[in-house]
Amino acid sequence: AVILKSTKDSFKIGERIEFEVIVKNKTNKNLKIRNLGEKTLFFTINGQEWGTKPSQASRSSREEYILEPYDSLSRSFKGNSFYSPGEVEIFCTYNLAYKGILPFGKLKIKIEE
């Protein structure tokens, strides 16, 4: 599963959006996954492709991880700021199919004056 979380429900106009991407193994088996980054995560915002980058360098140089059952891996990301008020929906897919389905998550954030 992919879970998106933000420390805030709303951001000010011109403030960069920050959020966390969590990939969780919801199976009872070990799951081999790749590091969370531009190669493994695909983002859209309000239905359009959205470029974002990790907030900081990865704490590990490892490219692959073994997630034990019900364990998770997370990484913080920083995206663009917005210049008009409204609600934005961030949609994220992780590029590893499980039973033919790409795991995804979404997050709605308000942009306020």
C-alpha positions as CSV (number, residue, x, y, z in Angstrom):
1,A,0.0,0.0,0.0
2,V,1.1,3.6,-0.6
3,I,0.1,6.1,2.1
4,L,0.6,9.9,1.7
5,K,0.8,12.0,4.8
6,S,1.4,15.7,5.5
7,T,2.1,17.4,8.8
8,K,-0.4,20.1,7.8
9,D,-3.9,20.1,6.3
10,S,-3.3,23.3,4.5
11,F,-0.5,25.4,3.0
12,K,-0.3,29.1,2.3
13,I,-0.2,30.5,-1.2
14,G,3.5,30.4,-2.3
15,E,4.5,27.9,0.4
16,R,6.1,24.7,-0.9
17,I,4.1,21.5,-0.2
18,E,5.8,18.9,2.0
19,F,4.5,15.4,2.5
20,E,5.7,11.9,3.3
21,V,5.3,8.8,1.2
22,I,5.0,5.5,3.0
23,V,5.1,2.1,1.3
24,K,3.6,-0.5,3.6
25,N,3.8,-4.3,3.1
26,K,0.3,-5.5,3.9
27,T,1.1,-9.1,3.2
28,N,2.3,-11.9,5.5
29,K,5.4,-12.5,3.2
30,N,8.7,-10.6,2.8
31,L,8.5,-8.1,-0.1
32,K,11.4,-6.8,-2.1
33,I,11.1,-3.2,-3.0
34,R,13.3,-0.5,-4.5
35,N,14.3,2.8,-2.8
36,L,11.7,5.5,-2.9
37,G,12.5,8.2,-5.4
38,E,12.1,9.6,-8.9
39,K,12.6,6.1,-10.4
40,T,10.0,4.3,-8.4
41,L,7.3,6.9,-7.6
42,F,5.1,8.7,-10.1
43,F,3.1,11.7,-9.0
44,T,0.1,13.6,-10.4
45,I,-1.5,16.7,-8.9
46,N,-5.1,17.4,-10.0
47,G,-4.7,14.9,-12.7
48,Q,-1.5,16.3,-14.3
49,E,2.0,14.9,-14.1
50,W,3.8,16.5,-11.3
51,G,7.6,16.7,-10.7
52,T,8.7,16.5,-7.1
53,K,11.9,15.5,-5.3
54,P,12.9,14.1,-2.0
55,S,13.3,16.7,0.8
56,Q,16.7,15.3,1.6
57,A,19.2,12.8,0.4
58,S,18.4,9.1,1.1
59,R,19.8,8.0,4.4
60,S,20.9,4.8,2.7
61,S,22.7,4.1,-0.5
62,R,20.9,0.8,-0.8
63,E,18.8,0.5,-3.9
64,E,16.6,-2.4,-2.7
65,Y,15.0,-3.3,0.6
66,I,13.3,-6.3,2.0
67,L,10.1,-5.3,3.8
68,E,9.0,-7.8,6.4
69,P,5.3,-8.5,6.8
70,Y,3.4,-5.4,7.8
71,D,6.6,-3.3,7.9
72,S,7.0,0.0,6.0
73,L,9.5,2.3,4.3
74,S,9.0,6.1,4.1
75,R,10.6,9.2,2.6
76,S,9.7,12.9,2.7
77,F,9.1,14.9,-0.5
78,K,8.8,18.5,-1.3
79,G,6.7,19.8,-4.2
80,N,5.9,23.1,-5.9
81,S,4.1,26.0,-4.3
82,F,0.7,27.2,-5.6
83,Y,-0.3,30.7,-6.3
84,S,-4.1,30.5,-6.0
85,P,-6.3,29.2,-3.2
86,G,-8.2,25.9,-3.6
87,E,-7.9,22.2,-3.0
88,V,-5.2,20.0,-4.6
89,E,-5.2,16.3,-4.8
90,I,-1.8,14.5,-4.9
91,F,-1.9,11.0,-6.4
92,C,1.1,8.7,-6.2
93,T,1.8,5.3,-7.6
94,Y,4.7,3.0,-6.7
95,N,6.2,1.3,-9.8
96,L,6.0,-2.3,-8.5
97,A,2.9,-4.3,-9.4
98,Y,1.5,-6.7,-6.8
99,K,-1.0,-9.2,-8.3
100,G,-1.1,-7.0,-11.4
101,I,-2.0,-3.8,-9.6
102,L,0.3,-0.8,-9.0
103,P,-0.1,0.4,-5.3
104,F,-1.2,4.0,-5.0
105,G,-2.2,6.6,-2.5
106,K,-3.7,10.0,-2.6
107,L,-3.8,13.1,-0.4
108,K,-5.9,16.2,-0.5
109,I,-4.4,19.5,0.7
110,K,-5.9,23.0,0.9
111,I,-4.1,26.1,-0.4
112,E,-5.1,29.2,1.5
113,E,-4.4,32.9,1.3
